[in-house]
Amino acid sequence: MALRIVTARPDPAMITLPWSTPLEEWTDEHVVPLPRGLSRHVVRIVRLGDRTYAIKETQEEIAYREYRLLRDLQRLGLPAVVPQGVVTGRVDEHGEELPAALLTQHLQFSLPYRSLFSHGLTADNLPSLVDAMVVLLVRLHLADFFWGDVSLSNVLFRRDAGGFAAYLVDAETGELKPSLSKQMREYDVTVATENVFAELLDLQASDSLDHEVQAHEIIEMLADRYQALWCELTAEEQFSSDEVWRIERRIERLNDLGFDVDELDIITDFDGDQVRIQPKVVELGHHRRELQGLTGLNVEDAQARRLLNDIASFTATFDLGREDRSLVANRWLTQVYDPVVAMIPREARGKLEPAEVFHEILVHRWYLSERAGHEVSILDTARDYIDTVLAQKPDEAITTLPD
């Protein structure tokens, strides 16, 4: 049987992998010691040159289906791992068939939830974790994606200005629908609460989570926050024609949540006395798109919001309010952000993303200034943070950033 590789992003080095060996027998020659979430399949993370992939053994039909679905999610701009390819036609040295393999690109600086708790996550961080999962689920539902197996184990988390951003990592049970019914959404939420409840109990059983945490309160929070966000993004709102300012207020509320309104349905009655509005198309990434337009930086949305706030502070400090905003942002980038990021030692660049380091330095500056009784400079703060805080953190990436 001939080996066949279907890929949208050709990497010739893929051919050199030991496809005739069962995945569970692959050695350290290819496998890298990155944390993996729980999976019903054999999964390994491998490095080829400067690229890192997650490889999962599964049935050929399932591998192709998940590969195409992940490509669809990518085209829709949804937060999911990027598919690399499918390998079929594998046989071992005795001519016996081996499972097909699905390759996805490893999501840099991401961790499964179990590794987050082993890296110091506590019960105090659970609301942020739940919020990230809720935002992910709502975004998928807005795109008419039925997940079918919502759980912490099927998500990767990246740090995002003290919180988290969640990415879909397993789409095996998922399906893009022409229209997602309320019943399907409710089913996904129910499955999420059941799975997360079991996963929290499992963490407590392994002493990775405080036994005082009430798992049922966490899953109630998950369901409540899902419903609240879904309603804010999609609910119809009715008011009199004298209150048209409420249209702008609704858009501002969605912007504050990080969403842009790409389409708004506005309907008036026959006499024009009553107005009904309902967002029809909303998209997360309001702050990151704004920051990228100003500076070129591509970061998570909460990180972008934090950096935009620092640009606003920079503008006020140097009385630059009358200057072009893009020029001010460029000054901030070259005089503040870039010098701080350049201070991160090479050996510490696998610990956190640069934008997350910058966020933590801003938090650290507040504590140092409070203790000193005056404003501490950003560069002095960065030196202290790198020496006393960053040096103690574990690596969350296996590759360092270029100089």
C-alpha positions as CSV (number, residue, x, y, z in Angstrom):
1,M,0.0,0.0,0.0
2,A,1.4,3.4,-1.0
3,L,1.8,6.1,1.6
4,R,-0.4,9.1,0.8
5,I,-0.1,12.6,2.3
6,V,-2.9,15.2,1.8
7,T,-1.8,18.6,3.0
8,A,-2.8,22.2,2.4
9,R,0.6,23.4,3.6
10,P,3.3,21.2,2.1
11,D,6.3,20.4,4.4
12,P,8.7,18.0,2.7
13,A,10.1,17.0,6.1
14,M,6.8,15.2,6.9
15,I,7.9,12.4,4.6
16,T,10.9,11.7,6.8
17,L,8.7,10.7,9.9
18,P,8.6,7.0,10.8
19,W,5.1,6.4,9.4
20,S,5.7,2.6,9.4
21,T,5.9,2.6,13.2
22,P,2.9,2.9,15.5
23,L,2.6,6.3,16.9
24,E,2.9,5.1,20.5
25,E,6.3,3.7,19.7
26,W,7.8,6.9,18.3
27,T,11.0,7.9,20.2
28,D,12.5,11.2,21.4
29,E,14.2,11.5,18.1
30,H,11.0,13.1,16.9
31,V,8.7,13.5,19.9
32,V,9.0,16.6,22.0
33,P,8.0,16.8,25.7
34,L,5.1,19.1,25.4
35,P,2.0,18.7,27.6
36,R,-0.9,16.9,25.9
37,G,-4.5,16.8,26.9
38,L,-6.5,13.6,27.5
39,S,-7.5,11.9,24.3
40,R,-9.3,8.7,23.3
41,H,-6.6,8.4,20.6
42,V,-2.8,8.1,20.6
43,V,-1.4,11.6,20.2
44,R,2.2,12.7,19.9
45,I,3.7,16.2,19.4
46,V,6.7,16.2,17.0
47,R,9.2,18.8,15.8
48,L,10.3,19.1,12.3
49,G,13.0,21.8,11.9
50,D,11.4,24.9,13.3
51,R,7.9,23.6,13.0
52,T,5.9,21.6,15.6
53,Y,2.9,19.4,14.9
54,A,0.4,17.4,16.9
55,I,-0.3,14.0,15.3
56,K,-3.3,11.9,16.1
57,E,-4.0,8.3,15.0
58,T,-7.6,7.7,14.0
59,Q,-9.7,6.1,11.3
60,E,-9.2,7.3,7.7
61,E,-12.7,8.6,7.3
62,I,-12.7,10.4,10.6
63,A,-9.3,11.9,9.9
64,Y,-10.4,13.4,6.5
65,R,-13.7,14.7,8.0
66,E,-11.9,16.4,10.9
67,Y,-9.2,17.8,8.6
68,R,-11.9,19.4,6.3
69,L,-13.9,20.7,9.2
70,L,-10.9,22.4,10.8
71,R,-10.1,24.0,7.4
72,D,-13.7,25.3,7.3
73,L,-13.3,26.7,10.8
74,Q,-10.0,28.4,9.8
75,R,-11.7,30.0,6.8
76,L,-14.4,31.3,9.1
77,G,-11.7,32.8,11.3
78,L,-12.7,30.8,14.4
79,P,-10.3,29.9,17.2
80,A,-9.2,26.3,16.4
81,V,-6.0,24.5,15.8
82,V,-4.7,24.8,12.2
83,P,-4.9,21.5,10.2
84,Q,-1.7,20.5,8.5
85,G,-2.6,17.3,6.7
86,V,-3.8,13.6,6.7
87,V,-1.5,10.6,6.2
88,T,-3.0,7.3,5.0
89,G,-1.7,4.1,3.5
90,R,0.5,3.4,6.6
91,V,1.8,-0.2,7.0
92,D,4.2,-1.6,9.6
93,E,7.3,-3.7,8.8
94,H,5.1,-6.8,8.6
95,G,2.8,-5.3,6.1
96,E,0.0,-4.8,8.6
97,E,-2.2,-1.7,8.2
98,L,-1.7,1.2,10.7
99,P,-4.3,3.9,11.5
100,A,-4.5,7.1,9.5
101,A,-2.9,10.2,11.1
102,L,-4.2,13.7,11.3
103,L,-1.6,16.5,11.7
104,T,-2.4,19.9,13.1
105,Q,0.0,22.7,13.8
106,H,1.0,23.1,17.4
107,L,-0.5,26.2,18.9
108,Q,2.4,28.2,20.3
109,F,2.2,29.1,24.0
110,S,-0.9,27.0,24.5
111,L,-1.5,24.5,27.3
112,P,-4.2,21.9,28.1
113,Y,-6.1,22.7,31.3
114,R,-4.3,20.0,33.4
115,S,-1.0,21.6,32.6
116,L,-2.3,25.0,33.6
117,F,-3.1,23.7,37.1
118,S,0.3,22.1,37.3
119,H,1.8,25.5,36.4
120,G,0.2,27.2,39.4
121,L,-3.4,27.8,38.3
122,T,-5.7,28.0,41.4
123,A,-9.4,28.0,42.1
124,D,-9.3,31.8,41.8
125,N,-8.5,31.4,38.1
126,L,-11.5,29.2,37.4
127,P,-13.9,32.0,36.4
128,S,-11.4,33.2,33.8
129,L,-11.1,29.7,32.5
130,V,-14.9,29.3,32.3
131,D,-15.2,32.7,30.6
132,A,-12.7,31.7,27.9
133,M,-14.6,28.4,27.3
134,V,-18.0,30.3,27.2
135,V,-16.6,32.8,24.6
136,L,-15.3,29.9,22.5
137,L,-18.6,28.1,22.6
138,V,-20.7,31.2,21.8
139,R,-18.4,32.0,18.9
140,L,-18.8,28.5,17.5
141,H,-22.5,28.6,17.9
142,L,-22.8,32.0,16.2
143,A,-21.1,30.3,13.2
144,D,-23.7,27.5,13.3
145,F,-21.1,25.0,14.6
146,F,-22.4,22.1,16.6
147,W,-19.6,20.8,18.8
148,G,-21.1,17.6,20.3
149,D,-18.4,17.0,22.9
150,V,-17.7,20.2,24.8
151,S,-15.1,19.7,27.5
152,L,-12.0,21.2,28.9
153,S,-10.0,18.3,27.5
154,N,-10.9,19.3,23.9
155,V,-9.7,22.9,24.4
156,L,-6.2,24.5,24.5
157,F,-5.8,27.7,26.5
158,R,-3.5,30.7,25.9
159,R,-2.9,33.3,28.4
160,D,-4.6,36.6,27.6
161,A,-3.8,39.6,29.8
162,G,-4.2,37.7,33.0
163,G,-7.2,35.7,31.6
164,F,-7.3,33.1,28.9
165,A,-8.3,32.6,25.3
166,A,-9.6,29.2,24.4
167,Y,-9.1,27.3,21.1
168,L,-10.9,24.2,19.8
169,V,-8.4,21.3,19.5
170,D,-10.7,18.3,18.8
171,A,-13.5,18.7,16.2
172,E,-14.1,15.0,15.7
173,T,-17.7,15.2,16.8
174,G,-18.4,18.6,15.4
175,E,-20.5,19.7,12.5
176,L,-21.2,22.9,10.6
177,K,-24.9,23.3,10.2
178,P,-26.9,25.5,7.8
179,S,-28.6,26.8,10.9
180,L,-28.0,25.8,14.5
181,S,-31.2,25.2,16.5
182,K,-31.8,26.3,20.1
183,Q,-32.0,22.6,21.1
184,M,-28.6,21.9,19.7
185,R,-27.1,24.9,21.5
186,E,-28.7,23.7,24.7
187,Y,-27.4,20.2,24.2
188,D,-23.9,21.5,23.8
189,V,-24.2,23.6,27.0
190,T,-25.6,20.5,28.9
191,V,-22.7,18.4,27.7
192,A,-20.3,21.1,28.7
193,T,-21.6,21.2,32.2
194,E,-21.5,17.4,32.6
195,N,-18.0,17.1,31.2
196,V,-16.6,20.1,33.1
197,F,-18.2,18.8,36.4
198,A,-16.4,15.5,35.9
199,E,-13.1,17.1,35.0
200,L,-13.2,19.3,38.1
201,L,-13.8,16.3,40.3
202,D,-11.0,14.5,38.6
203,L,-8.6,17.5,39.3
204,Q,-9.7,17.4,43.0
205,A,-9.1,13.6,43.2
206,S,-5.5,14.2,41.9
207,D,-5.0,17.1,44.4
208,S,-4.5,19.5,41.5
209,L,-7.5,21.6,42.6
210,D,-8.6,22.8,46.1
211,H,-11.1,20.3,47.5
212,E,-13.1,23.3,48.8
213,V,-14.1,24.2,45.3
214,Q,-17.8,23.4,44.7
215,A,-17.9,21.9,41.2
216,H,-21.6,22.4,40.8
217,E,-21.2,26.2,41.4
218,I,-18.6,26.3,38.6
219,I,-20.9,24.6,36.1
220,E,-23.8,26.8,37.1
221,M,-21.5,29.8,36.4
222,L,-20.7,28.3,33.0
223,A,-24.4,27.9,32.0
224,D,-25.3,31.4,33.3
225,R,-22.5,33.2,31.6
226,Y,-23.2,31.4,28.3
227,Q,-26.8,32.5,28.4
228,A,-25.9,36.1,29.4
229,L,-23.3,36.4,26.6
230,W,-25.6,34.8,24.0
231,C,-28.4,37.2,24.9
232,E,-26.2,40.2,24.8
233,L,-24.9,39.3,21.3
234,T,-28.2,38.2,19.7
235,A,-31.2,39.4,21.7
236,E,-33.8,41.7,20.1
237,E,-34.2,45.1,21.7
238,Q,-37.3,47.4,21.3
239,F,-37.6,51.1,22.1
240,S,-39.3,54.3,21.0
241,S,-38.1,56.5,18.2
242,D,-37.0,59.1,20.7
243,E,-34.4,56.6,22.1
244,V,-32.4,55.9,18.9
245,W,-29.2,56.6,21.0
246,R,-29.8,53.1,22.3
247,I,-28.5,51.7,18.9
248,E,-25.1,53.3,19.5
249,R,-25.2,52.2,23.2
250,R,-25.8,48.6,22.2
251,I,-22.9,48.7,19.7
252,E,-20.7,50.2,22.4
253,R,-21.6,47.4,24.9
254,L,-20.7,44.8,22.3
255,N,-17.4,46.6,21.6
256,D,-16.6,46.6,25.3
257,L,-17.1,42.8,25.2
258,G,-14.6,42.7,22.3
259,F,-17.1,42.1,19.5
260,D,-17.7,44.1,16.4
261,V,-21.2,44.4,14.9
262,D,-20.9,43.5,11.2
263,E,-24.6,43.6,10.5
264,L,-27.5,45.1,12.5
265,D,-31.2,44.5,11.7
266,I,-33.2,47.7,12.4
267,I,-37.0,47.6,12.0
268,T,-39.5,50.4,12.6
269,D,-43.3,50.1,12.9
270,F,-45.6,51.7,10.3
271,D,-45.7,55.1,12.1
272,G,-42.0,55.0,12.9
273,D,-42.8,55.3,16.7
274,Q,-41.2,52.0,17.7
275,V,-37.7,50.7,16.7
276,R,-36.5,47.1,17.0
277,I,-32.8,46.2,16.7
278,Q,-31.1,42.9,16.7
279,P,-27.4,42.1,15.9
280,K,-27.3,39.7,13.0
281,V,-23.5,39.3,12.5
282,V,-21.1,39.8,15.4
283,E,-17.4,39.0,15.4
284,L,-14.9,38.8,18.3
285,G,-11.6,40.7,17.8
286,H,-12.6,44.4,18.1
287,H,-9.5,45.3,20.1
288,R,-7.0,43.1,18.4
289,R,-8.0,44.5,14.9
290,E,-7.8,48.0,16.2
291,L,-4.3,47.4,17.7
292,Q,-3.1,45.6,14.6
293,G,-4.2,48.5,12.5
294,L,-2.3,50.9,14.6
295,T,0.9,49.0,15.4
296,G,1.0,45.8,13.3
297,L,1.0,43.7,16.6
298,N,-1.1,40.5,16.4
299,V,-2.1,39.5,19.9
300,E,-5.1,38.1,21.8
301,D,-8.1,40.4,22.3
302,A,-7.7,41.1,26.0
303,Q,-4.0,41.7,25.5
304,A,-4.8,44.2,22.7
305,R,-7.2,46.0,25.0
306,R,-4.5,46.3,27.7
307,L,-2.0,47.6,25.1
308,L,-4.5,50.1,23.7
309,N,-5.0,51.4,27.2
310,D,-1.3,51.9,27.6
311,I,-1.2,53.8,24.3
312,A,-3.9,56.0,25.7
313,S,-1.9,56.6,28.9
314,F,1.2,57.3,26.8
315,T,-0.8,59.8,24.7
316,A,-2.1,61.6,27.8
317,T,1.3,61.6,29.6
318,F,3.1,63.4,26.7
319,D,0.0,65.5,25.7
320,L,-0.2,64.0,22.2
321,G,-4.0,64.1,22.0
322,R,-4.0,66.4,19.0
323,E,-1.5,64.2,17.0
324,D,-2.5,61.5,14.5
325,R,-3.3,58.4,16.5
326,S,-1.3,56.0,14.3
327,L,1.8,58.2,14.7
328,V,1.4,58.3,18.4
329,A,1.0,54.5,18.4
330,N,4.2,54.1,16.4
331,R,6.0,56.3,18.9
332,W,4.7,54.1,21.8
333,L,5.8,51.0,19.9
334,T,9.3,52.2,19.3
335,Q,9.8,54.0,22.6
336,V,8.0,51.7,25.0
337,Y,6.9,48.3,23.8
338,D,9.8,47.2,21.6
339,P,12.5,48.3,24.2
340,V,10.7,46.3,26.9
341,V,10.3,43.2,24.8
342,A,14.0,43.4,23.7
343,M,14.9,43.2,27.4
344,I,13.5,39.6,27.7
345,P,16.5,37.3,27.9
346,R,16.7,34.7,25.2
347,E,16.5,31.8,27.7
348,A,13.2,33.3,29.0
349,R,11.4,33.7,25.7
350,G,9.7,30.4,25.9
351,K,7.9,31.3,29.2
352,L,5.2,33.7,28.0
353,E,4.3,35.5,24.8
354,P,5.8,39.0,24.6
355,A,2.4,40.7,24.9
356,E,1.6,38.7,28.0
357,V,5.0,39.7,29.5
358,F,4.2,43.3,28.8
359,H,0.9,43.0,30.5
360,E,2.4,41.5,33.5
361,I,5.1,44.2,33.6
362,L,2.3,46.8,33.7
363,V,0.7,45.0,36.6
364,H,4.1,44.7,38.3
365,R,4.7,48.5,37.8
366,W,1.5,49.3,39.7
367,Y,2.8,47.3,42.7
368,L,6.3,48.8,42.6
369,S,4.9,52.3,42.3
370,E,2.5,51.7,45.2
371,R,5.4,50.5,47.3
372,A,7.7,53.3,46.3
373,G,5.1,56.0,46.6
374,H,5.9,57.4,43.1
375,E,5.6,56.2,39.5
376,V,8.3,53.7,38.6
377,S,9.5,53.8,35.0
378,I,8.5,51.0,32.7
379,L,12.2,50.0,32.0
380,D,13.1,49.8,35.7
381,T,9.9,47.8,36.2
382,A,10.8,45.5,33.4
383,R,14.3,44.8,34.9
384,D,12.8,44.0,38.3
385,Y,10.0,41.8,36.8
386,I,12.4,39.8,34.6
387,D,14.8,39.2,37.6
388,T,12.2,38.4,40.3
389,V,9.1,37.1,38.5
390,L,9.7,35.9,34.9
391,A,12.8,33.9,35.9
392,Q,10.7,31.7,38.2
393,K,8.0,30.9,35.6
394,P,8.0,27.5,33.7
395,D,8.5,27.4,30.0
396,E,5.2,27.3,28.1
397,A,6.8,27.0,24.6
398,I,9.5,24.7,23.3
399,T,10.8,27.2,20.7
400,T,12.3,30.5,21.4
401,L,11.5,33.7,19.5
402,P,14.1,35.0,17.0
403,D,16.4,37.8,18.2
